[in-house]
Amino acid sequence: MASASRRVLMEAEFKATTPREAGVMALFYPDRNNRANTVLLLRKDYEGVHANQVGFPGGKKEEEDESIEATAIRETVEETGISAESIQVIRSLTSLYIPPSNFIVYPFMGILTSPPRFLPQAEEVAKLLKVPVSEMIDDSVVHKKDFVTAYGNNKNTPYFRLQGQDVWGATAAMLSEVKDLVVLVKK
């Protein structure tokens, strides 16, 4: 869901820097009615380029993390309050470089086999968005509009409108890949 000009800029910036690493988790779980959902979070308003934005649970790799997958699990546990033992990682997704924060993000897909009891991290999470998979894969939630980014005003940028929130940028690109995989499995 990134424009061609943004992809060219991202590739050039990535080659000119040493990015920090982050791991995120596209986590799927059944609700109490056994319907599939995924969870996103609205970050709190803070000093930073991703403040007040919607994203997957996840964050920066720490020295004690054995792998980037371990980072994604640790951060998901910290931000959502679920147990690490309950997460079954099923695959990795395409990594993505995010120039404004100089991170290369490694996304993973994970599942829970029973409905979780979320306890969002108060310091970082403003709100958890519990998104039914049926909503996520509905083409009517994909729109386009102008967003002001680190590159200026990006015209006609694609985004998802989920649970009353705009999901754009790197998260939208990762969510688009997740959507394609889920739709492929459903067929």
Backbone as a chain_set.jsonl record, in Angstrom:
{"seq": "MASASRRVLMEAEFKATTPREAGVMALFYPDRNNRANTVLLLRKDYEGVHANQVGFPGGKKEEEDESIEATAIRETVEETGISAESIQVIRSLTSLYIPPSNFIVYPFMGILTSPPRFLPQAEEVAKLLKVPVSEMIDDSVVHKKDFVTAYGNNKNTPYFRLQGQDVWGATAAMLSEVKDLVVLVKK", "coords": {"N": [[0.818, -1.197, 0.0], [2.135, 1.13, -0.303], [3.139, 4.028, -2.089], [4.689, 4.205, -5.369], [6.734, 6.146, -5.561], [7.339, 6.528, -2.878], [8.359, 4.014, -2.215], [10.76, 3.991, -3.683], [12.171, 6.076, -2.427], [12.332, 4.979, 0.166], [13.948, 2.705, -0.26], [16.367, 3.925, -1.062], [17.005, 5.416, 1.255], [17.237, 3.34, 3.116], [19.511, 1.97, 2.219], [21.416, 3.804, 2.874], [21.755, 3.875, 5.587], [21.979, 2.463, 8.943], [19.592, 0.648, 10.108], [17.51, 0.385, 13.069], [16.12, -2.529, 14.663], [12.852, -3.991, 14.755], [10.155, -5.968, 16.002], [6.935, -7.139, 15.201], [3.533, -8.286, 15.78], [0.97, -9.834, 14.078], [-1.734, -10.813, 15.399], [-4.009, -13.393, 15.777], [-7.167, -14.462, 17.049], [-9.835, -16.349, 18.611], [-13.094, -15.05, 19.284], [-15.565, -14.917, 21.944], [-17.699, -16.055, 20.668], [-16.554, -17.718, 18.917], [-15.612, -16.537, 16.579], [-13.205, -15.352, 14.262], [-10.705, -12.965, 15.045], [-8.499, -10.111, 14.96], [-5.946, -8.196, 16.6], [-5.225, -4.798, 16.979], [-3.416, -1.857, 17.997], [-3.979, 1.382, 19.323], [-1.668, 3.773, 19.632], [-0.5, 5.748, 22.366], [-0.563, 9.359, 22.709], [2.424, 10.813, 22.326], [5.84, 12.078, 22.447], [7.065, 11.503, 19.472], [7.453, 9.846, 16.275], [5.477, 7.982, 15.715], [3.363, 8.429, 17.361], [0.034, 8.34, 18.579], [-0.927, 6.713, 16.544], [-2.235, 3.855, 14.758], [-1.228, 0.517, 15.156], [0.353, -2.74, 14.889], [0.747, -4.882, 17.752], [3.968, -4.64, 19.183], [7.528, -3.876, 18.956], [10.757, -2.369, 19.593], [13.775, -4.241, 19.207], [15.498, -5.68, 21.89], [18.587, -6.084, 23.695], [18.506, -8.45, 25.216], [16.752, -10.078, 23.857], [16.417, -13.104, 22.166], [15.926, -13.46, 19.486], [14.436, -11.846, 16.6], [11.852, -12.674, 16.379], [11.346, -13.399, 19.016], [11.379, -10.847, 20.074], [9.027, -9.769, 18.95], [7.117, -11.368, 20.212], [7.634, -10.81, 22.967], [7.098, -8.015, 23.084], [4.408, -8.015, 22.285], [3.232, -9.376, 24.4], [3.853, -7.57, 26.488], [2.404, -5.275, 25.671], [-0.259, -6.097, 25.326], [-0.941, -7.744, 27.436], [-1.369, -10.487, 27.4], [-0.394, -13.982, 27.783], [2.885, -15.21, 27.011], [3.153, -17.904, 26.466], [0.744, -18.581, 25.349], [0.787, -17.769, 22.728], [1.068, -18.862, 19.463], [3.328, -18.825, 17.017], [2.933, -18.643, 13.578], [4.007, -17.951, 11.126], [6.451, -15.88, 9.406], [6.345, -12.578, 8.005], [6.699, -10.219, 5.263], [9.474, -8.131, 5.682], [9.803, -4.622, 6.489], [11.026, -1.418, 5.821], [11.037, 1.556, 7.727], [11.414, 4.737, 7.198], [11.015, 7.329, 8.708], [11.376, 6.668, 11.428], [13.615, 5.135, 11.319], [13.606, 2.295, 11.423], [13.726, -1.175, 10.724], [11.182, -3.31, 10.253], [10.061, -6.416, 11.341], [7.505, -8.419, 10.699], [5.26, -10.842, 12.157], [2.948, -13.577, 12.019], [0.629, -14.73, 14.336], [-1.242, -17.003, 16.433], [-3.889, -17.458, 18.802], [-5.473, -19.96, 20.675], [-7.699, -19.781, 22.22], [-10.168, -17.453, 23.542], [-8.655, -14.413, 24.477], [-7.741, -12.668, 27.525], [-7.383, -9.473, 27.582], [-5.056, -7.108, 28.816], [-4.288, -4.113, 28.45], [-1.234, -2.242, 28.099], [-0.841, 0.472, 30.041], [0.946, 2.656, 29.827], [1.734, 2.886, 27.143], [-0.344, 2.188, 25.398], [-3.25, 3.482, 24.094], [-5.666, 2.457, 23.315], [-7.061, -0.743, 22.622], [-7.777, -2.273, 19.563], [-10.104, -4.438, 18.595], [-10.472, -6.338, 15.988], [-12.716, -7.824, 13.858], [-12.009, -10.523, 11.657], [-13.6, -10.721, 9.42], [-14.288, -8.055, 8.96], [-11.754, -6.942, 8.467], [-11.0, -8.127, 6.027], [-12.841, -7.168, 4.272], [-13.365, -5.454, 1.362], [-14.524, -2.941, 1.334], [-13.528, -1.43, 3.414], [-11.189, -0.32, 2.65], [-9.695, 2.622, 1.647], [-8.789, 5.832, 0.152], [-6.818, 8.719, 0.815], [-5.329, 11.949, 1.517], [-2.338, 12.105, 3.368], [-0.275, 13.637, 5.792], [3.089, 13.204, 6.022], [6.449, 12.166, 6.942], [7.604, 12.626, 4.534], [6.297, 14.736, 3.533], [3.247, 15.897, 2.08], [1.457, 13.208, 1.276], [-0.233, 12.262, -1.47], [-3.408, 10.857, -2.151], [-3.27, 8.397, -0.682], [-3.452, 4.962, 0.135], [-5.463, 3.41, 2.688], [-6.708, 1.606, 5.574], [-9.892, 1.643, 7.072], [-10.71, 0.929, 10.139], [-12.589, -0.102, 12.886], [-13.289, 2.542, 13.447], [-10.909, 3.921, 13.146], [-8.126, 5.246, 11.268], [-5.926, 3.283, 9.495], [-2.811, 3.316, 8.35], [0.128, 3.784, 6.262], [3.096, 2.004, 7.175], [1.878, 0.04, 8.756], [-0.529, -0.373, 7.381], [0.506, -1.437, 5.011], [1.613, -3.856, 5.922], [-0.706, -5.004, 6.967], [-2.161, -5.309, 4.651], [-0.759, -7.372, 3.384], [-1.263, -9.411, 5.246], [-4.041, -9.554, 4.996], [-4.25, -10.465, 2.31], [-3.138, -13.041, 2.609], [-4.955, -14.225, 4.389], [-7.325, -14.155, 2.887], [-6.544, -15.789, 0.8], [-6.283, -18.259, 2.101], [-8.928, -18.661, 2.839], [-10.107, -19.284, 0.397]], "CA": [[0.0, 0.0, 0.0], [3.017, 2.296, -0.409], [3.235, 4.536, -3.453], [5.945, 3.879, -6.052], [7.754, 7.134, -5.201], [7.746, 6.273, -1.496], [9.192, 2.811, -2.208], [12.084, 4.38, -4.173], [12.8, 6.837, -1.344], [12.625, 4.067, 1.267], [15.095, 1.881, -0.645], [17.563, 4.771, -1.042], [17.325, 5.727, 2.642], [17.644, 2.107, 3.777], [20.884, 1.67, 1.816], [22.314, 4.832, 3.402], [21.698, 3.915, 7.042], [21.915, 1.208, 9.681], [18.339, 0.771, 10.86], [17.226, -0.4, 14.265], [15.205, -3.617, 14.352], [11.638, -4.13, 15.556], [9.31, -7.108, 15.681], [5.513, -6.921, 15.483], [2.737, -9.5, 15.694], [-0.421, -9.867, 13.617], [-2.207, -11.865, 16.293], [-5.394, -13.81, 15.536], [-7.741, -15.167, 18.185], [-11.284, -16.494, 18.543], [-13.841, -14.351, 20.331], [-16.408, -15.837, 22.729], [-18.609, -16.724, 19.728], [-15.665, -18.488, 18.044], [-15.324, -15.808, 15.342], [-11.796, -14.935, 14.195], [-10.399, -11.545, 15.216], [-7.102, -9.724, 15.139], [-5.855, -7.051, 17.498], [-4.341, -3.671, 16.688], [-3.49, -0.927, 19.109], [-3.812, 2.818, 19.125], [-0.599, 4.238, 20.521], [-0.782, 6.997, 23.082], [0.014, 10.582, 22.17], [3.71, 11.026, 22.986], [6.836, 12.678, 21.569], [7.606, 10.486, 18.59], [6.849, 9.862, 14.938], [4.353, 7.053, 15.607], [2.391, 8.751, 18.391], [-1.381, 8.436, 18.215], [-1.175, 5.934, 15.328], [-2.64, 2.467, 14.95], [-0.212, -0.432, 14.724], [0.336, -4.062, 15.492], [1.589, -4.962, 18.952], [5.369, -4.894, 18.857], [8.454, -2.805, 19.272], [12.202, -2.428, 19.349], [14.548, -5.385, 19.692], [16.369, -5.401, 23.025], [19.755, -6.964, 23.75], [18.186, -9.746, 25.813], [15.912, -10.865, 22.948], [17.168, -14.136, 21.451], [15.655, -13.329, 18.056], [13.437, -10.816, 16.309], [10.559, -13.301, 16.721], [11.227, -13.25, 20.471], [11.021, -9.441, 20.29], [7.607, -9.609, 18.626], [6.343, -12.014, 21.283], [7.805, -10.032, 24.217], [6.379, -6.747, 22.971], [2.974, -8.31, 22.244], [2.875, -9.696, 25.783], [3.905, -6.327, 27.267], [1.391, -4.287, 25.267], [-1.631, -6.619, 25.387], [-1.174, -8.42, 28.691], [-1.592, -11.925, 27.265], [0.805, -14.747, 28.14], [3.747, -15.627, 25.898], [2.898, -19.32, 26.197], [-0.504, -18.728, 24.587], [1.003, -17.348, 21.338], [1.697, -19.81, 18.544], [3.756, -18.112, 15.805], [2.724, -19.547, 12.446], [4.885, -17.603, 10.008], [6.941, -14.499, 9.296], [5.839, -11.823, 6.859], [7.712, -9.405, 4.599], [10.002, -7.025, 6.482], [9.518, -3.309, 5.91], [11.821, -0.324, 6.377], [10.25, 2.759, 8.04], [12.405, 5.819, 7.265], [10.928, 8.366, 9.739], [11.905, 6.203, 12.716], [14.802, 4.348, 11.006], [13.428, 0.917, 11.861], [13.287, -2.229, 9.824], [10.195, -4.043, 11.04], [9.859, -7.812, 10.967], [6.2, -8.846, 11.197], [4.942, -12.258, 12.29], [1.55, -13.935, 12.259], [0.487, -15.653, 15.45], [-2.623, -17.326, 16.799], [-4.278, -17.919, 20.125], [-6.511, -20.967, 20.459], [-8.877, -19.462, 23.031], [-10.333, -16.0, 23.711], [-7.716, -13.851, 25.459], [-8.127, -11.602, 28.445], [-6.413, -8.42, 27.325], [-4.744, -6.097, 29.826], [-3.399, -3.203, 27.705], [-0.191, -1.515, 28.829], [-1.344, 1.833, 30.204], [1.938, 3.667, 29.462], [1.922, 3.013, 25.696], [-1.526, 1.848, 24.616], [-4.448, 4.279, 24.366], [-6.859, 1.639, 23.091], [-6.931, -1.94, 21.803], [-8.799, -2.415, 18.538], [-10.405, -5.852, 18.354], [-11.0, -6.256, 14.631], [-13.139, -9.093, 13.274], [-11.357, -10.82, 10.388], [-14.572, -10.409, 8.365], [-14.155, -6.615, 8.692], [-10.425, -6.689, 7.914], [-10.889, -8.577, 4.632], [-13.892, -6.515, 3.484], [-12.764, -4.423, 0.505], [-15.14, -1.628, 1.551], [-12.8, -0.69, 4.457], [-9.98, 0.258, 2.051], [-9.977, 3.943, 1.077], [-7.606, 6.652, -0.159], [-6.883, 10.134, 1.164], [-4.025, 12.576, 1.698], [-1.756, 12.051, 4.706], [0.963, 14.38, 5.969], [4.084, 12.267, 6.54], [7.816, 12.684, 6.964], [7.935, 13.003, 3.157], [5.41, 15.814, 3.12], [1.851, 15.533, 1.885], [1.308, 12.087, 0.348], [-1.541, 12.344, -2.119], [-4.16, 9.669, -2.537], [-2.632, 7.274, -0.007], [-4.411, 3.949, 0.584], [-5.509, 3.103, 4.12], [-7.845, 0.84, 6.067], [-10.711, 2.279, 8.112], [-11.097, -0.181, 11.005], [-13.014, 0.256, 14.241], [-13.312, 3.997, 13.563], [-9.556, 4.467, 13.085], [-7.397, 5.137, 10.009], [-4.718, 2.452, 9.595], [-2.104, 3.694, 7.134], [1.582, 3.675, 6.311], [3.702, 0.675, 7.278], [0.895, -0.908, 9.286], [-1.445, -0.711, 6.283], [1.219, -2.317, 4.082], [1.682, -5.176, 6.548], [-2.077, -5.504, 7.063], [-2.545, -5.716, 3.299], [-0.186, -8.705, 3.18], [-2.029, -10.311, 6.107], [-5.352, -9.712, 4.352], [-4.075, -11.334, 1.142], [-2.924, -14.418, 3.082], [-6.205, -14.727, 4.972], [-8.249, -14.377, 1.779], [-6.04, -16.955, 0.069], [-6.613, -19.438, 2.902], [-10.391, -18.833, 2.813], [-10.552, -19.761, -0.914]], "C": [[0.862, 1.261, 0.0], [3.09, 2.729, -1.867], [4.601, 4.196, -4.045], [7.055, 4.851, -5.654], [8.241, 6.925, -3.77], [8.646, 5.043, -1.431], [10.614, 3.143, -2.667], [12.843, 5.14, -3.085], [13.202, 5.919, -0.19], [13.848, 3.216, 0.953], [16.387, 2.684, -0.578], [17.977, 5.082, 0.394], [17.826, 4.495, 3.385], [19.099, 1.783, 3.465], [21.887, 2.643, 2.442], [22.384, 4.839, 4.932], [21.798, 2.52, 7.641], [20.668, 1.279, 10.559], [18.328, -0.057, 12.141], [16.207, -1.468, 13.873], [14.014, -3.625, 15.311], [10.889, -5.37, 15.088], [7.879, -6.797, 16.07], [4.748, -8.217, 15.23], [1.331, -9.2, 15.189], [-1.024, -11.071, 14.329], [-3.689, -12.136, 16.043], [-5.884, -14.643, 16.711], [-9.242, -15.327, 17.983], [-11.936, -15.62, 19.62], [-14.735, -15.378, 21.04], [-17.427, -16.575, 21.862], [-17.845, -17.531, 18.68], [-15.474, -17.85, 16.663], [-13.894, -15.293, 15.402], [-11.666, -13.417, 14.265], [-8.891, -11.359, 15.172], [-7.091, -8.486, 16.022], [-4.824, -6.054, 16.962], [-4.364, -2.783, 17.916], [-3.277, 0.502, 18.654], [-2.781, 3.268, 20.142], [-1.005, 5.551, 21.176], [-0.127, 8.17, 22.369], [1.278, 10.889, 22.983], [4.651, 11.716, 22.004], [7.46, 11.588, 20.716], [6.83, 10.43, 17.295], [5.644, 8.941, 14.809], [3.297, 7.276, 16.684], [0.992, 8.818, 17.798], [-1.69, 7.74, 16.885], [-1.565, 4.512, 15.696], [-1.54, 1.557, 14.417], [-0.46, -1.801, 15.311], [1.07, -3.993, 16.819], [3.025, -5.276, 18.539], [6.24, -3.721, 19.211], [9.896, -3.178, 19.027], [12.841, -3.674, 19.955], [15.478, -4.917, 20.8], [17.505, -6.418, 23.028], [19.424, -8.359, 24.267], [17.305, -10.63, 24.924], [16.777, -11.833, 22.147], [17.048, -14.016, 19.939], [14.644, -12.217, 17.854], [12.025, -11.37, 16.549], [10.304, -13.188, 18.223], [10.858, -11.811, 20.832], [9.534, -9.236, 20.068], [6.728, -10.211, 19.717], [6.417, -11.195, 22.563], [6.992, -8.752, 24.187], [4.865, -6.953, 22.948], [2.462, -8.616, 23.65], [2.824, -8.411, 26.618], [2.73, -5.411, 26.945], [-0.042, -4.78, 25.399], [-1.957, -7.337, 26.687], [-1.457, -9.907, 28.589], [-0.309, -12.673, 27.603], [1.579, -15.165, 26.894], [3.458, -17.07, 25.505], [1.653, -19.528, 25.342], [-0.331, -18.403, 23.1], [1.702, -18.455, 20.557], [2.046, -19.036, 17.271], [3.634, -19.082, 14.634], [3.562, -19.197, 11.22], [5.392, -16.173, 10.145], [6.314, -13.881, 8.057], [6.984, -11.002, 6.275], [8.167, -8.258, 5.495], [9.81, -5.715, 5.73], [10.36, -2.253, 6.621], [10.932, 0.9, 6.56], [11.215, 3.92, 8.238], [12.232, 6.832, 8.401], [11.494, 7.954, 11.099], [13.172, 5.37, 12.558], [14.748, 2.945, 11.618], [13.191, 0.029, 10.662], [12.419, -3.13, 10.7], [10.009, -5.438, 10.455], [8.52, -8.263, 11.552], [6.057, -10.378, 11.217], [3.44, -12.414, 12.424], [1.535, -14.95, 13.388], [-0.977, -15.909, 15.732], [-2.709, -17.677, 18.275], [-5.413, -18.916, 19.901], [-7.755, -20.736, 21.305], [-8.982, -17.95, 23.194], [-9.397, -15.459, 24.791], [-8.402, -12.895, 26.426], [-7.057, -10.535, 28.31], [-6.278, -7.496, 28.532], [-3.759, -5.119, 29.179], [-2.433, -2.449, 28.616], [-0.571, -0.03, 28.872], [-0.368, 2.907, 29.719], [2.015, 3.91, 27.96], [0.645, 2.893, 24.881], [-2.721, 2.705, 25.035], [-5.697, 3.413, 24.277], [-6.478, 0.405, 22.285], [-8.086, -1.971, 20.81], [-8.965, -3.893, 18.244], [-11.17, -5.916, 17.036], [-11.423, -7.641, 14.141], [-12.445, -9.299, 11.922], [-12.301, -10.498, 9.229], [-14.54, -8.93, 7.999], [-12.835, -6.331, 7.992], [-10.342, -7.061, 6.436], [-11.951, -7.971, 3.722], [-13.269, -5.37, 2.674], [-13.348, -3.031, 0.741], [-14.439, -0.821, 2.647], [-11.512, -0.079, 3.932], [-10.383, 1.532, 1.308], [-8.672, 4.615, 0.672], [-7.869, 8.081, 0.292], [-5.463, 10.656, 1.307], [-3.602, 12.46, 3.164], [-0.504, 12.914, 4.71], [1.936, 13.436, 6.663], [5.441, 12.95, 6.606], [8.261, 13.126, 5.572], [7.089, 14.166, 2.661], [3.991, 15.289, 2.983], [1.766, 14.427, 0.838], [-0.111, 12.077, -0.186], [-2.118, 10.958, -2.358], [-3.549, 8.378, -1.977], [-3.679, 6.251, 0.434], [-4.312, 3.713, 2.083], [-6.727, 2.229, 4.416], [-8.583, 1.696, 7.086], [-11.296, 1.141, 8.954], [-11.454, 0.322, 12.396], [-12.949, 1.763, 14.473], [-11.952, 4.666, 13.484], [-8.964, 4.282, 11.689], [-6.107, 4.355, 10.249], [-3.97, 2.64, 8.291], [-0.613, 3.433, 7.286], [2.052, 2.235, 6.377], [2.703, -0.356, 7.796], [-0.095, -1.317, 8.203], [-0.781, -1.651, 5.282], [1.29, -3.737, 4.645], [0.29, -5.81, 6.626], [-2.588, -5.968, 5.705], [-2.002, -7.11, 2.983], [-0.949, -9.741, 3.999], [-3.383, -10.6, 5.469], [-5.25, -10.663, 3.16], [-3.897, -12.791, 1.556], [-4.201, -15.025, 3.632], [-7.211, -15.038, 3.862], [-7.84, -15.612, 0.997], [-6.412, -18.25, 0.793], [-8.112, -19.722, 2.841], [-10.865, -19.455, 1.495], [-10.426, -21.222, -1.069]], "O": [[0.359, 2.35, 0.277], [3.101, 1.893, -2.771], [5.555, 3.931, -3.313], [8.191, 4.433, -5.432], [9.421, 7.121, -3.479], [9.607, 5.031, -0.662], [11.577, 2.629, -2.097], [14.022, 4.876, -2.849], [14.289, 6.065, 0.369], [14.702, 3.026, 1.819], [17.399, 2.182, -0.089], [19.161, 5.022, 0.723], [18.745, 4.595, 4.199], [19.843, 1.366, 4.353], [23.076, 2.337, 2.528], [23.012, 5.725, 5.512], [21.71, 1.52, 6.929], [20.685, 1.896, 11.624], [19.037, -1.055, 12.27], [15.511, -1.327, 12.867], [14.138, -3.314, 16.495], [10.979, -5.767, 13.926], [7.63, -6.252, 17.146], [5.241, -9.124, 14.561], [0.595, -8.417, 15.79], [-0.839, -12.211, 13.904], [-4.515, -11.224, 16.091], [-5.133, -15.423, 17.296], [-9.86, -14.538, 17.269], [-11.404, -15.47, 20.72], [-14.656, -16.573, 20.755], [-17.96, -17.606, 22.274], [-18.417, -17.97, 17.682], [-15.204, -18.552, 15.689], [-13.424, -14.854, 16.452], [-12.421, -12.685, 13.625], [-8.118, -12.306, 15.323], [-8.109, -7.81, 16.172], [-3.721, -6.419, 16.556], [-5.229, -2.932, 18.779], [-2.508, 0.785, 17.736], [-2.988, 3.16, 21.351], [-1.751, 6.348, 20.608], [0.755, 7.988, 21.53], [1.204, 11.185, 24.175], [4.291, 11.917, 20.844], [8.299, 10.828, 21.199], [5.696, 10.902, 17.214], [4.856, 9.101, 13.876], [2.437, 6.423, 16.901], [0.791, 9.285, 16.677], [-2.616, 8.14, 16.179], [-1.269, 4.029, 16.789], [-0.988, 1.805, 13.345], [-1.364, -1.997, 16.123], [1.931, -3.133, 17.0], [3.256, -6.09, 17.645], [5.763, -2.699, 19.703], [10.209, -4.158, 18.351], [12.497, -4.1, 21.058], [16.156, -3.897, 20.674], [17.391, -7.487, 22.429], [20.0, -9.344, 23.806], [17.133, -11.813, 25.217], [17.757, -11.426, 21.523], [17.948, -14.417, 19.2], [14.066, -11.706, 18.813], [11.111, -10.616, 16.884], [9.182, -12.915, 18.65], [10.112, -11.58, 21.784], [8.856, -8.612, 20.884], [5.713, -9.627, 20.097], [5.391, -10.911, 23.181], [6.282, -8.436, 25.141], [4.121, -6.159, 23.524], [1.383, -8.166, 24.038], [1.871, -8.188, 27.364], [2.128, -4.833, 27.85], [-0.955, -3.971, 25.567], [-3.13, -7.522, 27.01], [-1.76, -10.538, 29.602], [0.755, -12.06, 27.699], [0.988, -15.441, 25.849], [3.516, -17.413, 24.324], [1.528, -20.557, 24.678], [-1.205, -18.724, 22.294], [2.778, -18.921, 20.933], [1.151, -18.635, 16.527], [4.156, -20.196, 14.68], [3.802, -20.053, 10.368], [4.84, -15.367, 10.894], [5.818, -14.584, 7.176], [8.116, -11.088, 6.751], [7.343, -7.501, 6.008], [9.672, -5.696, 4.507], [10.405, -2.196, 7.85], [10.162, 1.25, 5.666], [11.778, 4.078, 9.321], [13.233, 7.181, 9.028], [12.027, 8.786, 11.833], [13.751, 4.939, 13.556], [15.704, 2.477, 12.237], [12.536, 0.427, 9.699], [12.855, -3.638, 11.733], [9.826, -5.613, 9.25], [8.409, -8.468, 12.761], [6.65, -11.092, 10.408], [2.744, -11.507, 12.881], [2.317, -15.901, 13.403], [-1.847, -15.137, 15.327], [-1.746, -18.126, 18.897], [-6.236, -18.715, 19.007], [-8.76, -21.423, 21.126], [-7.995, -17.238, 23.007], [-9.355, -15.994, 25.899], [-9.495, -12.391, 26.167], [-5.96, -10.669, 28.853], [-7.266, -7.15, 29.181], [-2.546, -5.265, 29.331], [-2.768, -2.073, 29.74], [-0.611, 0.633, 27.836], [-0.799, 3.959, 29.247], [2.328, 5.022, 27.535], [0.561, 3.441, 23.782], [-3.151, 2.661, 26.188], [-6.652, 3.587, 25.034], [-5.663, 0.491, 21.366], [-9.235, -1.725, 21.176], [-8.061, -4.527, 17.702], [-12.357, -5.593, 16.974], [-10.586, -8.536, 14.02], [-12.312, -8.359, 11.138], [-11.854, -10.052, 8.173], [-14.745, -8.584, 6.836], [-12.796, -5.564, 7.03], [-9.672, -6.369, 5.669], [-11.956, -8.237, 2.52], [-12.712, -4.432, 3.244], [-12.718, -2.037, 0.38], [-14.726, 0.366, 2.799], [-10.808, 0.608, 4.673], [-11.28, 1.526, 0.465], [-7.591, 4.047, 0.826], [-8.982, 8.593, 0.173], [-4.504, 9.889, 1.227], [-4.398, 12.686, 4.075], [0.247, 12.922, 3.735], [1.655, 12.929, 7.749], [5.565, 14.15, 6.359], [9.196, 13.917, 5.444], [7.163, 14.534, 1.489], [3.587, 14.359, 3.68], [1.977, 14.674, -0.349], [-1.071, 11.902, 0.565], [-1.407, 10.019, -2.717], [-3.342, 7.405, -2.702], [-4.685, 6.621, 1.039], [-3.236, 3.802, 2.674], [-7.65, 2.13, 3.608], [-7.954, 2.398, 7.877], [-12.248, 0.477, 8.544], [-10.702, 1.084, 13.004], [-12.598, 2.213, 15.564], [-11.847, 5.867, 13.731], [-9.255, 3.299, 11.008], [-5.298, 4.721, 11.102], [-4.423, 2.185, 7.24], [-0.156, 2.925, 8.31], [1.49, 1.354, 5.727], [2.684, -1.495, 7.329], [-0.463, -2.489, 8.116], [-1.427, -2.561, 4.761], [1.053, -4.707, 3.924], [0.131, -7.005, 6.38], [-3.365, -6.919, 5.625], [-2.698, -7.931, 2.386], [-1.248, -10.828, 3.503], [-3.818, -11.75, 5.411], [-6.073, -11.568, 3.017], [-4.451, -13.684, 0.916], [-4.503, -16.191, 3.379], [-7.874, -16.074, 3.899], [-8.691, -16.396, 0.577], [-6.811, -19.225, 0.157], [-8.526, -20.881, 2.796], [-11.919, -20.091, 1.467], [-10.763, -21.762, -2.123]]}, "num_chains": 1, "name": "protein.A"}
